[in-house]
Amino acid sequence: MPHIPLIEDLTMGTVPAGSALLVEFDAASQWYNASLAIAAGWLRTGGRVSYYAFAHSPESIRNQLNRLGIKTEELERNGTLEIWDWYTVTLGWKSKEKYSTDTLKVAELSIHVSRVRMRGPVAPEQLVVADEVSVLDRFNDEKSWVEYELARSMPAFKDRKMTCMRGVIRDLHSNLVYKRLESVNDGIIDFKIETESEEVVNLIRIRTMRNVGFDSRWHPLRISHENFDVALEK
């Protein structure tokens, strides 16, 4: 199986295929760069990636992956990498990307999910990353988008044994949102920043993981000044 950087650096074994991982992050943390470092590492170890870009443009996703040594043009051409543009619609524009959505209303998104569930066999080698599903809160009431995640989106990927990571911003939604999402995910990952010293410190921890042993301590992150790669501080 491909390797999940950062996450499996803190587990005592492989995260089972089909696991749903919830990432709760400080808005100013390094989660976005980390999500792309994770995607790049998965690709390097032979996996396939579907990256759902809510918070940043597909072009910025490609640029960062290219900085990390990923040949996005080639991988997109052969289907190893899919970049889903769910960002352009937030600006009120129509996407020109191969994979995109024209709406973030969950009633219409359910149609997309139905296609995912019916399209192809199980795919344990595939990692799905959604950088910021908190964006759905701008276009739907809280109850509706959380129900969509629980009853539509998560089962669609689990049915095909795809490992999925979803990011939500900490302290943005009601307590009910976090509790409902936390209760059904197989693992919860936290990204935060500490500003008590002169230098901002970026940290990661695994809060819980149901199906594999893990290190639950906070670990500092190292961010490369050259290509913005994110790794555990040695």
Backbone bond lengths (Angstrom), bond angles and torsions (degrees), N, CA, C in turn:
res aa  C-N    CA-C-N  psi(-1)  N-CA   C-N-CA  omega(-1)  CA-C   N-CA-C  phi
1 M - - - 1.468 - - 1.533 110.26 -
2 P 1.335 117.32 146.76 1.466 120.15 173.96 1.535 110.95 -61.61
3 H 1.329 115.30 165.85 1.461 122.33 -174.86 1.528 110.29 -106.30
4 I 1.348 116.69 139.92 1.468 122.02 175.35 1.521 108.06 -98.63
5 P 1.332 119.09 101.11 1.469 120.26 178.76 1.529 111.62 -57.38
6 L 1.305 115.96 156.78 1.460 124.69 -178.42 1.523 111.59 69.31
7 I 1.333 117.26 -55.67 1.458 120.41 -175.81 1.527 110.33 -70.34
8 E 1.322 117.01 -55.61 1.462 120.08 -178.57 1.525 112.46 -75.92
9 D 1.335 117.46 -6.60 1.464 120.28 168.67 1.525 110.66 -72.22
10 L 1.344 116.54 -16.25 1.462 121.52 -177.50 1.528 112.93 -114.98
11 T 1.336 117.26 6.36 1.462 120.42 177.68 1.519 110.03 -109.00
12 M 1.331 115.92 160.84 1.459 121.51 -179.26 1.533 111.67 -91.13
13 G 1.301 116.98 7.00 1.454 121.47 179.95 1.515 109.30 -171.48
14 T 1.314 116.06 -170.90 1.457 122.10 -178.53 1.524 110.91 -80.31
15 V 1.311 116.41 134.89 1.463 120.75 173.26 1.526 107.79 -67.20
16 P 1.344 118.78 125.44 1.468 120.32 -175.87 1.527 112.88 -59.21
17 A 1.323 116.29 141.43 1.463 121.06 176.54 1.522 109.71 -57.99
18 G 1.317 115.99 140.41 1.459 120.72 -179.27 1.513 113.92 89.32
19 S 1.335 117.91 1.95 1.462 120.46 179.60 1.523 110.64 -69.96
20 A 1.323 115.71 145.32 1.463 122.38 174.75 1.525 107.69 -107.13
21 L 1.331 116.60 120.75 1.452 122.39 -176.84 1.530 109.47 -115.80
22 L 1.318 116.04 126.10 1.457 122.25 178.33 1.519 108.89 -98.93
23 V 1.323 116.94 127.66 1.460 122.10 177.20 1.521 108.49 -108.94
24 E 1.323 116.92 118.95 1.461 122.17 174.73 1.521 107.24 -105.87
25 F 1.328 116.75 124.17 1.459 119.15 -170.94 1.519 113.13 -136.12
26 D 1.333 115.43 146.18 1.457 121.29 169.21 1.524 107.88 -65.04
27 A 1.326 115.86 140.52 1.461 119.37 -175.88 1.532 112.43 -59.03
28 A 1.340 117.56 -30.43 1.465 121.07 -178.37 1.529 112.73 -96.15
29 S 1.327 117.44 10.20 1.466 120.94 -177.85 1.521 110.93 -77.98
30 Q 1.324 115.76 -178.42 1.462 121.82 -178.54 1.537 112.95 -93.60
31 W 1.333 117.84 20.62 1.456 119.53 -176.58 1.532 112.23 -57.73
32 Y 1.327 118.13 -42.03 1.466 118.93 -175.64 1.529 111.06 -62.68
33 N 1.328 117.21 -48.43 1.461 119.40 176.40 1.524 110.74 -64.00
34 A 1.326 116.75 -37.55 1.465 120.22 179.32 1.527 110.93 -64.42
35 S 1.317 117.52 -39.00 1.468 120.30 -179.52 1.514 111.00 -61.53
36 L 1.337 116.79 -35.12 1.460 120.33 179.57 1.523 111.14 -78.70
37 A 1.331 116.99 -32.62 1.469 120.08 173.74 1.525 110.06 -64.31
38 I 1.328 116.64 -38.92 1.466 121.06 177.17 1.530 110.47 -64.83
39 A 1.329 116.21 -46.10 1.468 119.91 178.76 1.529 110.93 -60.73
40 A 1.335 116.63 -42.89 1.461 120.53 -179.60 1.526 111.14 -63.76
41 G 1.333 116.96 -43.17 1.452 120.44 179.71 1.513 112.35 -64.29
42 W 1.316 116.54 -39.00 1.466 120.85 177.85 1.533 110.05 -63.20
43 L 1.325 116.32 -43.23 1.466 120.33 179.21 1.528 111.30 -64.04
44 R 1.315 117.29 -40.01 1.468 120.96 -178.52 1.525 111.73 -64.24
45 T 1.321 117.06 -26.76 1.463 120.11 -177.70 1.529 112.20 -98.83
46 G 1.327 115.69 20.32 1.456 120.54 170.19 1.512 116.65 95.85
47 G 1.327 117.82 6.80 1.452 120.11 -179.15 1.517 113.61 -91.50
48 R 1.318 115.25 175.61 1.460 123.19 175.57 1.526 107.79 -113.89
49 V 1.326 115.96 150.19 1.465 120.88 -176.70 1.526 111.00 -130.56
50 S 1.332 115.17 134.24 1.469 122.31 165.74 1.522 106.59 -112.90
51 Y 1.325 117.13 113.25 1.469 121.62 -176.83 1.522 108.82 -107.60
52 Y 1.335 116.09 116.33 1.464 121.96 179.29 1.525 108.38 -94.78
53 A 1.337 115.09 108.75 1.459 121.69 -174.75 1.524 109.86 -94.52
54 F 1.325 115.62 102.77 1.462 121.79 176.21 1.530 111.19 -93.53
55 A 1.326 116.87 -40.02 1.459 121.71 -167.40 1.522 114.01 -100.36
56 H 1.336 117.44 -15.55 1.459 121.09 -177.85 1.527 109.79 -137.65
57 S 1.316 115.52 155.44 1.462 120.14 -177.35 1.519 110.88 -70.61
58 P 1.330 117.28 151.89 1.461 120.46 175.60 1.523 112.46 -55.08
59 E 1.325 117.57 -35.71 1.461 120.16 -179.18 1.520 111.23 -64.88
60 S 1.338 117.04 -38.55 1.466 119.14 177.84 1.526 110.89 -68.42
61 I 1.332 116.48 -32.92 1.473 121.02 175.94 1.522 109.40 -63.62
62 R 1.321 116.63 -47.89 1.476 120.66 179.29 1.530 111.10 -61.30
63 N 1.330 116.52 -44.03 1.460 119.89 -177.90 1.523 111.25 -59.16
64 Q 1.328 116.71 -44.01 1.455 119.35 -179.03 1.529 111.73 -69.98
65 L 1.324 117.49 -40.93 1.466 119.59 177.00 1.528 110.79 -61.98
66 N 1.323 116.74 -38.56 1.460 119.81 177.28 1.524 111.24 -64.38
67 R 1.330 117.55 -38.42 1.467 120.45 175.68 1.525 111.18 -60.44
68 L 1.325 115.35 -31.18 1.463 120.69 -179.14 1.525 112.36 -85.29
69 G 1.319 116.62 6.51 1.458 120.64 175.93 1.514 114.78 90.31
70 I 1.323 117.81 10.32 1.461 121.63 179.31 1.525 109.43 -91.21
71 K 1.313 117.30 126.18 1.457 122.26 179.51 1.529 108.74 -85.50
72 T 1.324 114.72 85.06 1.465 119.76 -170.90 1.520 112.92 -62.93
73 E 1.320 117.64 -39.16 1.473 119.31 -177.49 1.521 110.71 -59.83
74 E 1.318 116.07 -45.70 1.465 120.57 -179.78 1.523 111.94 -66.41
75 L 1.337 116.55 -43.62 1.467 120.22 -176.80 1.520 111.95 -70.81
76 E 1.323 117.34 -33.71 1.462 119.56 175.76 1.528 110.41 -70.09
77 R 1.295 116.13 -35.85 1.465 119.70 -179.96 1.522 111.87 -65.01
78 N 1.351 117.05 -39.28 1.465 118.69 -178.14 1.526 113.55 -92.76
79 G 1.346 117.10 3.95 1.460 120.66 174.19 1.509 115.34 85.93
80 T 1.337 118.01 4.60 1.462 120.70 178.61 1.523 111.20 -72.86
81 L 1.319 116.42 -31.55 1.465 122.46 179.70 1.521 109.47 -122.85
82 E 1.336 115.59 127.63 1.467 122.66 172.39 1.524 108.11 -119.04
83 I 1.314 116.45 126.60 1.464 121.04 174.01 1.520 107.36 -110.91
84 W 1.323 115.23 112.65 1.464 121.74 -178.47 1.524 108.99 -92.95
85 D 1.324 115.82 120.31 1.456 121.71 -178.12 1.531 110.36 -86.96
86 W 1.324 114.58 97.34 1.466 120.50 172.68 1.523 109.71 -110.24
87 Y 1.337 114.68 15.80 1.459 121.81 -179.06 1.522 112.01 -95.29
88 T 1.330 117.17 -45.95 1.463 121.11 -173.90 1.526 111.84 -58.35
89 V 1.326 116.81 -37.22 1.463 120.06 -179.89 1.525 111.68 -63.03
90 T 1.337 118.38 -27.31 1.471 120.31 178.39 1.522 111.69 -68.13
91 L 1.339 117.11 -18.42 1.460 122.09 178.19 1.517 112.31 -92.84
92 G 1.342 115.74 -3.30 1.455 119.99 -178.18 1.511 113.85 83.32
93 W 1.336 117.27 16.10 1.460 121.85 -179.17 1.520 110.36 -109.06
94 K 1.327 115.73 166.74 1.461 121.66 176.15 1.528 108.69 -98.48
95 S 1.308 116.33 130.23 1.457 121.35 -177.82 1.520 111.64 -73.79
96 K 1.337 115.36 148.70 1.462 121.98 173.55 1.521 111.48 -104.88
97 E 1.340 116.35 7.14 1.454 121.21 -177.81 1.529 111.42 -76.76
98 K 1.330 114.97 156.24 1.465 120.64 177.20 1.520 110.96 -63.42
99 Y 1.334 116.39 -40.41 1.465 122.37 179.48 1.521 108.37 -114.36
100 S 1.325 116.84 118.80 1.459 119.71 -176.29 1.526 109.97 -161.57
101 T 1.312 115.02 176.89 1.462 121.13 173.40 1.525 108.32 -134.58
102 D 1.319 116.02 148.85 1.463 121.19 177.24 1.515 111.86 -98.06
103 T 1.324 117.04 0.09 1.463 120.68 -178.02 1.517 109.80 -153.05
104 L 1.314 115.42 152.43 1.461 120.95 171.24 1.531 110.66 -116.52
105 K 1.322 115.48 16.39 1.462 120.08 171.86 1.528 108.59 -75.00
106 V 1.321 116.52 126.16 1.463 118.83 -170.15 1.533 112.76 -66.28
107 A 1.315 118.55 -24.92 1.468 119.63 177.59 1.524 110.15 -61.98
108 E 1.345 116.92 -41.72 1.459 120.51 178.19 1.525 111.94 -76.68
109 L 1.330 117.07 -33.36 1.459 120.12 179.86 1.528 111.79 -64.72
110 S 1.309 116.39 -26.19 1.464 119.50 178.80 1.527 111.38 -60.29
111 I 1.340 116.87 -28.01 1.464 120.91 177.40 1.526 109.37 -66.87
112 H 1.338 116.27 -43.10 1.467 120.68 177.16 1.520 110.48 -59.50
113 V 1.309 116.64 -43.02 1.462 120.92 -178.35 1.525 110.47 -63.36
114 S 1.308 116.88 -39.70 1.463 120.33 179.33 1.526 110.35 -60.50
115 R 1.322 117.28 -37.90 1.462 120.79 178.36 1.523 110.61 -66.99
116 V 1.331 116.90 -40.20 1.464 120.97 178.76 1.517 110.32 -60.91
117 R 1.337 116.66 -42.32 1.462 120.73 -176.72 1.527 111.22 -67.39
118 M 1.313 116.53 -30.83 1.456 119.65 -176.30 1.527 112.50 -92.17
119 R 1.341 117.68 -12.02 1.452 120.87 -171.20 1.526 111.66 -90.30
120 G 1.303 116.93 101.99 1.448 121.15 170.65 1.514 115.17 84.41
121 P 1.338 115.72 175.14 1.461 122.83 -176.95 1.526 111.30 -82.56
122 V 1.332 115.80 -174.82 1.457 120.04 175.73 1.518 108.99 -61.52
123 A 1.341 117.20 150.45 1.464 121.10 -175.20 1.530 110.09 -141.01
124 P 1.338 117.39 70.37 1.469 120.21 -178.22 1.517 113.63 -65.16
125 E 1.354 117.33 -14.14 1.454 120.33 179.08 1.527 112.12 -86.30
126 Q 1.345 117.22 2.07 1.457 120.90 -174.67 1.525 111.34 -104.25
127 L 1.339 114.80 132.04 1.459 123.03 175.45 1.523 108.81 -108.41
128 V 1.331 116.08 131.09 1.461 122.26 176.82 1.525 107.68 -109.69
129 V 1.322 116.56 125.19 1.466 121.83 178.50 1.518 108.77 -121.22
130 A 1.316 117.13 125.05 1.466 122.82 173.77 1.525 107.06 -114.23
131 D 1.330 117.60 112.58 1.457 119.42 -168.96 1.527 113.37 -66.95
132 E 1.351 117.53 -35.76 1.474 117.46 -177.39 1.528 111.32 -158.42
133 V 1.327 116.91 86.60 1.464 119.39 178.88 1.526 111.79 -71.72
134 S 1.329 117.55 -8.22 1.466 120.43 174.14 1.520 111.94 -56.74
135 V 1.335 117.17 -24.16 1.464 121.61 178.66 1.527 111.32 -58.53
136 L 1.327 117.59 -29.97 1.463 120.59 179.78 1.520 112.19 -59.81
137 D 1.319 116.98 -23.80 1.461 121.72 -179.35 1.529 111.92 -66.62
138 R 1.327 116.85 -21.88 1.464 121.24 179.74 1.522 112.20 -75.52
139 F 1.339 117.31 -21.12 1.460 121.03 -171.54 1.525 113.43 -118.90
140 N 1.331 117.07 -2.00 1.463 121.61 -177.19 1.522 109.28 -146.13
141 D 1.333 115.37 156.38 1.453 116.74 172.08 1.525 108.77 -71.86
142 E 1.303 115.41 156.46 1.455 122.46 -172.44 1.528 113.28 -55.80
143 K 1.299 115.87 -46.94 1.462 120.29 -177.98 1.522 111.23 -60.60
144 S 1.345 117.23 -40.92 1.462 121.46 -175.41 1.521 111.89 -67.26
145 W 1.337 117.02 -46.26 1.462 117.51 -175.60 1.524 112.10 -73.46
146 V 1.322 116.89 -32.22 1.468 118.81 176.49 1.523 109.84 -68.54
147 E 1.327 117.66 -40.11 1.457 120.87 177.66 1.531 110.62 -63.75
148 Y 1.322 116.65 -37.98 1.468 120.65 175.84 1.530 110.58 -60.28
149 E 1.317 116.96 -44.59 1.468 120.36 178.94 1.524 111.27 -61.88
150 L 1.320 116.16 -44.79 1.464 120.61 -174.57 1.527 112.88 -73.99
151 A 1.325 116.63 -41.31 1.467 120.30 -171.17 1.527 113.85 -99.45
152 R 1.320 117.86 -17.52 1.461 120.50 -176.61 1.534 111.85 -118.84
153 S 1.314 116.13 -63.68 1.461 120.52 -171.31 1.525 113.22 -64.24
154 M 1.318 117.38 -53.09 1.463 119.99 -177.49 1.523 112.92 -61.77
155 P 1.339 119.75 -48.09 1.471 119.48 178.49 1.526 113.06 -61.03
156 A 1.330 117.67 -32.24 1.469 120.35 -178.75 1.516 111.29 -59.67
157 F 1.321 117.31 -42.53 1.458 120.75 -179.22 1.522 111.51 -81.09
158 K 1.323 117.03 -37.33 1.458 119.88 178.45 1.523 111.31 -62.60
159 D 1.321 117.42 -38.22 1.469 121.79 179.80 1.525 111.38 -56.36
160 R 1.335 116.68 -31.79 1.465 121.27 -177.39 1.522 112.32 -103.87
161 K 1.341 116.06 13.37 1.472 122.39 176.75 1.522 112.70 62.52
162 M 1.329 117.27 26.69 1.465 120.77 175.76 1.526 109.23 -83.22
163 T 1.315 116.70 133.60 1.460 121.02 173.32 1.520 107.91 -79.91
164 C 1.324 116.87 134.02 1.465 120.90 -173.12 1.519 111.12 -130.70
165 M 1.337 115.92 134.45 1.465 122.69 175.52 1.521 108.23 -119.81
166 R 1.349 115.78 125.84 1.461 120.86 178.84 1.515 109.31 -121.25
167 G 1.345 116.02 132.94 1.457 120.43 178.40 1.517 112.03 -99.91
168 V 1.341 116.32 134.76 1.470 121.87 172.41 1.531 108.14 -130.34
169 I 1.315 116.43 140.08 1.458 121.18 -179.16 1.522 110.09 -73.80
170 R 1.312 116.07 132.89 1.465 120.98 178.55 1.538 110.34 -71.35
171 D 1.334 115.80 145.45 1.481 123.54 173.94 1.527 113.44 64.62
172 L 1.321 116.52 24.61 1.464 119.87 178.15 1.521 111.82 -106.59
173 H 1.321 117.56 -36.86 1.456 123.38 -175.31 1.527 110.87 -102.92
174 S 1.316 115.06 175.72 1.459 119.38 176.86 1.519 110.33 -71.77
175 N 1.307 116.16 161.26 1.456 121.85 178.87 1.534 110.74 -59.51
176 L 1.320 116.83 -32.26 1.463 121.75 -179.70 1.530 111.09 -60.56
177 V 1.340 117.24 -40.97 1.462 121.09 179.84 1.519 110.25 -58.94
178 Y 1.324 116.88 -51.32 1.465 120.15 -176.82 1.527 111.30 -63.92
179 K 1.324 117.03 -41.89 1.461 119.73 -178.17 1.522 111.66 -64.61
180 R 1.322 116.87 -42.13 1.469 119.43 -178.75 1.530 110.70 -67.85
181 L 1.325 117.20 -42.16 1.458 119.64 179.00 1.530 111.00 -67.72
182 E 1.313 117.02 -42.05 1.462 120.49 -178.94 1.523 112.12 -63.30
183 S 1.320 116.25 -33.82 1.468 119.44 -174.32 1.516 113.22 -68.68
184 V 1.328 118.18 -24.27 1.466 120.67 -174.39 1.528 113.96 -109.28
185 N 1.324 118.10 -9.73 1.456 120.18 179.16 1.520 110.70 -83.35
186 D 1.324 116.05 150.52 1.461 121.63 -178.18 1.520 112.46 -80.92
187 G 1.318 116.24 -19.57 1.455 120.19 178.78 1.513 110.23 -153.02
188 I 1.335 116.22 151.36 1.464 121.49 177.82 1.527 108.12 -127.03
189 I 1.334 115.63 125.26 1.453 122.80 -178.25 1.529 108.16 -115.31
190 D 1.324 117.27 136.57 1.462 121.92 178.68 1.524 110.97 -114.28
191 F 1.326 116.07 134.93 1.460 122.70 169.75 1.529 107.17 -119.83
192 K 1.324 116.86 131.76 1.461 119.18 178.92 1.526 110.00 -147.37
193 I 1.333 115.05 169.89 1.455 121.13 173.77 1.523 108.82 -122.57
194 E 1.320 116.34 148.05 1.453 122.71 173.19 1.518 107.97 -118.89
195 T 1.333 115.64 134.78 1.468 120.74 -175.30 1.520 112.17 -124.52
196 E 1.326 116.58 19.61 1.462 119.53 -176.80 1.527 111.95 -71.84
197 S 1.317 118.12 -30.87 1.459 121.16 178.60 1.524 109.11 -92.64
198 E 1.338 117.12 -177.29 1.462 121.01 179.49 1.522 111.56 -67.51
199 E 1.318 116.53 -25.24 1.456 121.75 -176.99 1.531 110.74 -109.29
200 V 1.322 116.55 135.06 1.463 120.53 175.48 1.530 108.80 -69.58
201 V 1.339 116.12 131.95 1.462 121.44 -179.82 1.522 108.81 -113.17
202 N 1.333 116.62 125.43 1.456 121.85 176.46 1.520 109.12 -95.40
203 L 1.344 116.44 134.40 1.458 121.67 -173.33 1.525 111.66 -132.41
204 I 1.318 115.24 152.66 1.464 122.67 173.94 1.518 108.80 -134.81
205 R 1.333 115.50 148.86 1.462 120.07 169.88 1.523 108.68 -151.23
206 I 1.311 115.00 155.86 1.457 121.25 168.26 1.523 106.43 -95.37
207 R 1.321 116.25 114.39 1.463 119.49 -179.19 1.524 110.70 -76.23
208 T 1.331 114.91 -40.33 1.470 119.18 176.93 1.514 109.17 -157.30
209 M 1.323 115.90 153.12 1.463 122.94 175.59 1.519 106.05 -150.21
210 R 1.324 116.75 122.83 1.462 120.03 -170.30 1.521 114.66 -80.27
211 N 1.328 116.82 -32.37 1.460 119.14 -167.40 1.519 114.66 -115.09
212 V 1.326 117.72 11.47 1.462 120.77 179.30 1.527 107.95 -157.44
213 G 1.339 116.61 146.26 1.456 120.35 177.38 1.522 111.18 -66.75
214 F 1.338 116.99 153.40 1.467 119.57 -174.54 1.520 111.68 -154.87
215 D 1.307 115.35 159.70 1.464 124.82 173.49 1.526 107.01 -92.94
216 S 1.312 117.35 118.39 1.473 121.07 -174.53 1.528 113.23 -95.16
217 R 1.331 117.88 4.97 1.460 119.69 -178.76 1.535 111.26 -76.56
218 W 1.328 115.81 157.06 1.459 120.59 172.11 1.524 108.97 -72.31
219 H 1.332 116.06 138.34 1.464 121.19 178.71 1.524 109.20 -128.26
220 P 1.332 117.33 133.25 1.468 119.61 177.28 1.516 111.42 -71.18
221 L 1.312 115.53 150.83 1.457 122.83 179.83 1.526 110.48 -107.95
222 R 1.314 115.36 146.02 1.459 121.92 175.47 1.518 108.10 -108.38
223 I 1.333 116.50 126.97 1.462 121.39 -179.49 1.524 108.49 -112.35
224 S 1.318 116.41 122.28 1.456 121.37 -179.27 1.524 110.04 -69.12
225 H 1.324 116.50 134.74 1.464 120.69 176.85 1.526 111.37 -79.50
226 E 1.322 116.92 -12.75 1.462 120.62 -177.25 1.524 112.55 -88.16
227 N 1.355 115.80 -49.31 1.470 117.96 -176.95 1.528 113.18 -128.53
228 F 1.333 117.03 9.15 1.470 123.10 176.42 1.528 112.71 63.30
229 D 1.338 115.91 25.47 1.458 119.82 173.52 1.524 108.68 -66.81
230 V 1.326 116.08 149.75 1.468 121.41 -179.14 1.532 108.31 -121.25
231 A 1.324 114.71 129.92 1.465 120.86 -179.87 1.517 108.88 -145.03
232 L 1.329 116.12 164.36 1.455 120.09 173.93 1.515 109.85 -66.64
233 E 1.316 116.73 138.40 1.463 121.17 175.21 1.515 108.92 -70.43
234 K 1.324 117.12 128.51 1.469 120.96 -178.92 1.539 109.62 -73.33
